[in-house]
């Protein structure tokens, strides 16, 4: 399994979550063993010019924080893009580290049907309208090289158009949406046969007082014989033992009992986040 993340250029530079996940990328228990980041760099964030959106020359400079290799490639050259992507995949497989592919391209149309980019980027869009589309550019090159004939090219285009048209026609016949078809793994017991959620009632989760007392006692003891424990800790454990005896709980003991009861059922519990290793809270 390999994780691939697709980003826009403005989001890659501007969203804090990108920087934060880069810092998670090589942590024990969090690493994906290298993510391939593909940045579709069309050099505009909706209507914002890069000069108004970030202080670095490239949107991908944020990836330097983990020394990830960054490949800037001209997206109008499909063979160069393929080459760079295979190098990125090889890097990831060899070193198990993140790698970034920056597809330097442009956006031919507006952000959506209502958006006319000529309003905010007139000079840029005058240039873009002069650009030969990448499909035509590449087709002309292949035909000139003699790699494909014009007829072969036109047949491929017609075949692809036909696939799209047929799928579009079929989509009109769909009158009902099945939620379960969109789930990668059907959750037994969560949805009924029609893909609708079953009632959301919670089964009772209580456990016997005997088991709670047992967990409380274990949580207030030291697992190793003759182990010299920090005096501050022994005070906390003693207080916890007293609480168990007196049938009262504080927040921490309640958490212990919750985790303990789940563990008793053989269910793995993983804690992560601020101060969990110390158990401060």
C-alpha positions as CSV (number, residue, x, y, z in Angstrom):
1,X,0.0,0.0,0.0
2,X,1.3,3.4,-0.8
3,X,-0.3,6.7,0.2
4,X,-0.6,9.4,-2.4
5,X,-1.9,12.9,-1.5
6,X,-3.1,15.3,-4.1
7,X,-2.8,19.0,-3.3
8,X,-3.4,22.4,-4.8
9,X,-0.6,24.8,-4.8
10,X,-2.3,27.5,-2.7
11,X,-3.5,24.9,-0.1
12,X,0.0,23.2,0.0
13,X,1.6,26.5,1.0
14,X,-1.2,28.0,3.0
15,X,-2.8,25.3,5.1
16,X,-1.2,24.6,8.4
17,X,-2.3,21.0,8.4
18,X,0.2,20.3,5.5
19,X,3.2,21.4,7.6
20,X,1.8,19.5,10.6
21,X,1.4,16.2,8.8
22,X,4.9,16.6,7.4
23,X,6.1,16.6,11.0
24,X,4.1,13.4,11.7
25,X,5.5,11.7,8.6
26,X,8.5,10.1,10.3
27,X,7.2,9.6,13.9
28,X,7.1,6.1,15.3
29,X,3.6,4.7,15.2
30,X,2.5,7.4,12.8
31,X,4.6,7.0,9.7
32,X,3.1,5.9,6.4
33,X,6.7,4.9,5.4
34,X,6.7,7.7,2.9
35,X,3.8,9.6,1.2
36,X,4.0,10.8,-2.4
37,X,2.6,14.4,-2.5
38,X,1.4,15.5,-6.0
39,X,0.9,19.2,-6.1
40,X,-1.2,20.4,-9.1
41,X,0.5,23.8,-9.3
42,X,-1.7,25.9,-11.5
43,X,-0.1,29.0,-10.0
44,X,-3.3,30.5,-8.7
45,X,-5.4,30.0,-5.5
46,X,-8.9,30.6,-6.8
47,X,-8.3,34.3,-7.6
48,X,-5.2,34.9,-5.5
49,X,-1.8,35.6,-7.2
50,X,1.0,33.6,-5.6
51,X,2.8,36.9,-4.7
52,X,-0.1,37.7,-2.5
53,X,-0.5,34.2,-1.0
54,X,3.0,33.2,0.2
55,X,6.5,34.5,0.9
56,X,8.5,31.6,-0.7
57,X,9.3,31.2,-4.4
58,X,7.7,27.7,-4.6
59,X,4.5,26.5,-2.9
60,X,6.3,23.2,-2.2
61,X,9.0,24.9,0.0
62,X,7.0,23.8,3.1
63,X,8.2,20.2,2.4
64,X,11.8,21.3,3.0
65,X,11.1,21.0,6.7
66,X,11.7,17.3,6.5
67,X,14.2,17.5,3.7
68,X,11.8,15.8,1.3
69,X,13.1,15.8,-2.3
70,X,10.9,18.1,-4.5
71,X,10.7,17.6,-8.2
72,X,9.4,20.6,-10.2
73,X,8.2,19.3,-13.6
74,X,6.6,21.0,-16.6
75,X,3.1,19.4,-16.7
76,X,3.0,20.2,-20.5
77,X,5.6,17.5,-21.0
78,X,3.8,14.2,-20.2
79,X,6.9,12.0,-20.6
80,X,8.9,14.2,-18.1
81,X,5.9,13.9,-15.7
82,X,5.9,10.1,-16.0
83,X,9.7,10.0,-15.5
84,X,9.6,12.2,-12.4
85,X,6.7,10.1,-10.9
86,X,8.6,6.9,-11.4
87,X,11.7,8.5,-9.7
88,X,9.4,9.6,-6.8
89,X,8.0,6.1,-6.4
90,X,11.5,4.6,-6.5
91,X,12.7,7.1,-3.8
92,X,9.7,6.3,-1.6
93,X,10.3,2.5,-2.0
94,X,14.0,2.8,-1.3
95,X,14.1,5.2,1.6
96,X,10.5,5.1,2.9
97,X,10.4,8.9,3.2
98,X,8.0,11.6,1.8
99,X,8.6,12.9,-1.7
100,X,7.0,15.8,-3.6
101,X,6.1,16.2,-7.3
102,X,5.3,19.8,-8.2
103,X,3.3,19.7,-11.5
104,X,3.9,23.2,-12.9
105,X,0.9,23.9,-15.0
106,X,-1.9,26.4,-15.5
107,X,-5.7,26.5,-15.2
108,X,-7.4,27.1,-18.5
109,X,-10.9,27.9,-17.2
110,X,-12.3,29.6,-14.2
111,X,-12.5,28.2,-10.7
112,X,-16.1,27.2,-11.4
113,X,-18.9,27.9,-13.9
114,X,-19.5,31.4,-12.5
115,X,-15.8,32.5,-12.3
116,X,-14.3,34.5,-15.1
117,X,-10.5,34.6,-14.4
118,X,-10.0,37.5,-16.9
119,X,-11.5,39.8,-14.2
120,X,-8.7,39.3,-11.7
121,X,-5.8,37.8,-13.9
122,X,-6.2,39.5,-17.3
123,X,-2.5,39.4,-18.3
124,X,-2.0,35.8,-17.2
125,X,-5.2,34.6,-18.9
126,X,-4.2,36.3,-22.2
127,X,-1.0,34.2,-22.1
128,X,-3.0,31.0,-21.2
129,X,-5.4,31.4,-24.1
130,X,-2.4,31.3,-26.4
131,X,-1.1,28.0,-25.0
132,X,-1.6,24.9,-27.1
133,X,-3.5,22.3,-24.9
134,X,-1.3,19.5,-23.6
135,X,-3.2,16.8,-25.4
136,X,-2.8,18.5,-28.8
137,X,0.8,19.4,-28.1
138,X,1.7,15.8,-27.2
139,X,-0.4,14.2,-30.1
140,X,1.3,16.5,-32.6
141,X,4.7,15.4,-31.3
142,X,3.8,11.7,-31.4
143,X,2.4,12.0,-34.9
144,X,5.5,14.0,-36.1
145,X,7.8,11.3,-34.6
146,X,5.8,8.6,-36.4
147,X,5.0,6.9,-33.0
148,X,1.2,7.0,-33.8
149,X,-0.7,7.9,-36.9
150,X,-3.4,10.6,-37.0
151,X,-6.0,7.9,-37.5
152,X,-4.8,5.9,-34.4
153,X,-4.9,9.2,-32.4
154,X,-8.5,10.0,-33.5
155,X,-9.7,6.5,-32.8
156,X,-8.3,6.7,-29.2
157,X,-10.0,10.0,-28.6
158,X,-13.3,8.7,-30.0
159,X,-13.0,5.5,-27.9
160,X,-12.5,7.7,-24.7
161,X,-15.4,10.0,-25.6
162,X,-17.6,7.0,-26.1
163,X,-16.7,5.6,-22.7
164,X,-17.6,9.0,-21.1
165,X,-20.8,9.4,-23.1
166,X,-22.1,5.9,-22.3
167,X,-21.4,6.3,-18.6
168,X,-23.2,9.7,-18.7
169,X,-26.2,8.0,-20.4
170,X,-26.2,5.2,-17.9
171,X,-26.1,7.6,-15.0
172,X,-29.4,9.1,-16.0
173,X,-31.1,5.7,-15.5
174,X,-29.9,5.6,-11.8
175,X,-32.9,6.6,-9.8
176,X,-31.8,5.4,-6.4
177,X,-28.5,5.8,-4.6
178,X,-27.1,2.9,-2.6
179,X,-24.9,4.2,0.3
180,X,-23.4,0.8,0.7
181,X,-21.9,0.8,-2.8
182,X,-19.7,3.7,-1.7
183,X,-18.3,2.1,1.4
184,X,-15.0,0.3,0.8
185,X,-16.0,-2.3,3.3
186,X,-19.6,-2.9,4.4
187,X,-19.9,-2.7,8.1
188,X,-21.9,-5.7,9.3
189,X,-24.6,-4.6,11.8
190,X,-24.2,-0.9,11.1
191,X,-26.3,-0.7,8.0
192,X,-29.3,-2.7,7.0
193,X,-29.6,-4.4,3.6
194,X,-30.8,-1.3,1.9
195,X,-27.8,0.6,2.9
196,X,-29.6,2.7,5.5
197,X,-28.2,3.0,9.0
198,X,-29.8,0.8,11.7
199,X,-31.2,2.5,14.8
200,X,-28.4,4.2,16.6
201,X,-29.2,2.8,20.1
202,X,-26.3,2.0,22.3
203,X,-26.1,-1.4,24.0
204,X,-25.5,-1.3,27.8
205,X,-21.8,-1.1,28.5
206,X,-21.7,-1.4,32.3
207,X,-19.6,-4.0,34.1
208,X,-19.8,-5.5,37.6
209,X,-18.5,-3.7,40.6
210,X,-16.2,-6.6,41.4
211,X,-14.5,-6.1,38.0
212,X,-14.2,-2.3,38.6
213,X,-12.6,-3.0,42.0
214,X,-10.2,-5.4,40.5
215,X,-9.2,-2.8,37.8
216,X,-8.9,-0.1,40.5
217,X,-6.6,-2.3,42.6
218,X,-4.4,-3.1,39.6
219,X,-4.3,0.5,38.6
220,X,-3.1,1.5,42.1
221,X,-0.4,-1.2,42.4
222,X,3.2,-1.6,41.1
223,X,3.6,-4.6,38.8
224,X,7.2,-5.4,39.9
225,X,8.3,-6.8,43.3
226,X,10.8,-4.7,45.3
227,X,10.6,-1.9,42.8
228,X,11.6,1.5,44.2
229,X,9.0,4.0,43.1
230,X,9.2,7.8,43.1
231,X,7.6,9.1,46.4
232,X,5.3,11.5,44.4
233,X,4.0,8.5,42.4
234,X,3.5,6.3,45.5
235,X,1.3,9.0,47.0
236,X,-0.9,9.1,43.9
237,X,-1.2,5.3,43.8
238,X,-2.0,5.2,47.5
239,X,-4.8,7.8,47.0
240,X,-6.1,5.8,44.1
241,X,-6.2,2.6,46.2
242,X,-8.1,4.5,48.9
243,X,-10.6,5.8,46.3
244,X,-11.2,2.2,45.1
245,X,-11.8,1.1,48.7
246,X,-14.2,3.9,49.3
247,X,-16.1,3.3,46.1
248,X,-15.4,6.8,44.6
249,X,-13.6,7.7,41.4
250,X,-12.0,10.8,39.9
251,X,-11.6,11.5,36.2
252,X,-8.2,9.6,36.0
253,X,-9.5,6.5,37.8
254,X,-12.6,6.5,35.7
255,X,-10.4,6.5,32.5
256,X,-8.3,3.7,34.0
257,X,-11.4,1.6,34.6
258,X,-12.7,2.3,31.1
259,X,-9.4,1.3,29.4
260,X,-9.0,-1.6,31.8
261,X,-12.5,-3.0,31.1
262,X,-11.9,-2.8,27.3
263,X,-8.5,-4.5,27.7
264,X,-10.1,-7.2,29.8
265,X,-12.3,-8.0,26.8
266,X,-9.1,-8.5,24.7
267,X,-9.5,-5.2,22.8
268,X,-6.2,-3.4,22.0
269,X,-6.1,0.2,23.3
270,X,-3.8,2.8,21.8
271,X,-3.3,6.2,23.5
272,X,-1.8,9.1,21.6
273,X,-1.6,12.8,22.0
274,X,-0.5,15.3,24.7
275,X,1.0,13.9,27.9
276,X,-0.5,10.4,27.6
277,X,2.7,8.6,28.3
278,X,3.0,10.4,31.6
279,X,-0.7,10.0,32.3
280,X,-0.8,13.6,33.4
281,X,-4.6,13.9,32.9
